Amino acid sequence: MTWGTMIGVTRQLPAKDRPGKDAWLGPIALCLGLLSWPTPAGGAVLAAGAVVCGVRSMTTKTEYRLDWTAVTGTGIGALQLLLSLMLLVMEARGH
């Protein structure tokens, strides 16, 4: 018994077969996540967009396997948000 069958989710279909606009959520998340790093002013906004697109891709149409671009884009965006938050806290404390 796998974890997916224990919680009632079976991701059997390949991610590349996702129909319609939902197929673009993973690649968009990856692009936004990567663009958030060299963009100084809007990096946090792009990172937030990457996390939203990636999470939406992973939580909708659960019959499809997880898209590596969605997982990677979400991770990269989350790291950018964490770094932005750490820098904001350091600035607020006067460092």
Backbone torsions as a table, in degrees:
resi	resn	phi	psi	omega
1	MET	NA	128.9	180.0
2	THR	-96.4	166.4	179.8
3	TRP	-59.7	-40.6	-179.0
4	GLY	-62.6	-38.1	179.4
5	THR	-76.6	-26.2	178.5
6	MET	-68.4	-35.6	-179.2
7	ILE	-96.3	4.3	174.7
8	GLY	87.6	11.6	-179.9
9	VAL	-113.2	123.6	175.3
10	THR	-120.3	112.1	-179.5
11	ARG	-96.0	85.3	-173.6
12	GLN	-97.8	-29.0	-175.3
13	LEU	-84.7	144.7	179.2
14	PRO	-64.6	145.0	-179.0
15	ALA	-63.1	-30.8	-177.6
16	LYS	-68.5	-14.5	-179.8
17	ASP	-92.4	6.5	179.7
18	ARG	-59.8	129.5	-176.3
19	PRO	-85.9	156.1	169.6
20	GLY	66.8	-151.9	-176.2
21	LYS	-68.8	-23.5	179.4
22	ASP	-63.4	-21.5	178.7
23	ALA	-67.8	-21.4	-176.7
24	TRP	-92.0	-8.2	-176.8
25	LEU	-63.9	-41.5	179.2
26	GLY	-64.0	-53.8	177.8
27	PRO	-60.8	-34.7	176.9
28	ILE	-65.5	-41.6	178.2
29	ALA	-61.1	-42.6	179.4
30	LEU	-64.8	-45.4	179.8
31	CYS	-62.7	-45.2	179.3
32	LEU	-64.6	-39.8	178.3
33	GLY	-62.5	-43.7	179.3
34	LEU	-69.4	-38.3	179.0
35	LEU	-69.8	-21.4	-177.7
36	SER	-69.8	-23.4	-177.6
37	TRP	-76.5	-46.6	-179.4
38	PRO	-83.6	-0.6	-178.7
39	THR	-99.0	104.4	-174.5
40	PRO	-69.6	-42.3	-173.2
41	ALA	-78.6	-44.7	-174.6
42	GLY	-107.5	20.4	-176.8
43	GLY	-60.1	-43.1	-179.1
44	ALA	-67.3	-36.2	179.0
45	VAL	-67.6	-43.7	177.3
46	LEU	-64.0	-39.4	178.8
47	ALA	-64.7	-40.5	177.4
48	ALA	-63.3	-40.2	176.1
49	GLY	-62.9	-38.7	178.2
50	ALA	-63.7	-43.1	-179.9
51	VAL	-65.3	-43.4	-179.7
52	VAL	-62.9	-48.0	-179.9
53	CYS	-64.0	-42.1	-179.4
54	GLY	-65.4	-45.0	179.4
55	VAL	-65.4	-40.2	178.1
56	ARG	-63.5	-39.6	178.3
57	SER	-64.5	-37.9	-177.1
58	MET	-79.4	-22.1	-176.1
59	THR	-102.0	-11.5	176.9
60	THR	-103.0	154.1	-179.4
61	LYS	50.2	62.9	-174.0
62	THR	-72.3	-1.4	174.7
63	GLU	-76.8	-14.2	177.9
64	TYR	-95.7	147.2	178.4
65	ARG	-65.6	160.7	178.4
66	LEU	-66.5	137.7	179.0
67	ASP	-86.3	127.0	-177.8
68	TRP	-62.0	-29.8	179.5
69	THR	-69.1	-35.3	177.9
70	ALA	-68.2	-43.5	-179.8
71	VAL	-64.8	-45.7	-179.1
72	THR	-66.8	-45.4	179.0
73	GLY	-61.3	-39.3	177.5
74	THR	-65.3	-42.2	178.7
75	GLY	-64.3	-44.8	179.6
76	ILE	-64.7	-43.0	178.3
77	GLY	-64.7	-40.2	178.7
78	ALA	-65.0	-38.6	177.0
79	LEU	-64.5	-39.7	177.4
80	GLN	-64.6	-41.6	178.1
81	LEU	-64.6	-39.3	177.6
82	LEU	-63.8	-44.1	178.1
83	LEU	-63.5	-42.9	178.7
84	SER	-61.5	-40.8	178.6
85	LEU	-65.9	-42.5	178.2
86	MET	-62.2	-42.6	178.5
87	LEU	-65.5	-37.1	177.9
88	LEU	-64.9	-42.6	178.9
89	VAL	-66.5	-41.5	178.4
90	MET	-62.2	-40.9	178.7
91	GLU	-66.3	-38.5	-179.9
92	ALA	-66.6	-30.9	179.0
93	ARG	-85.8	-5.6	175.4
94	GLY	89.8	20.5	179.2
95	HIS	-86.6	NA	NA
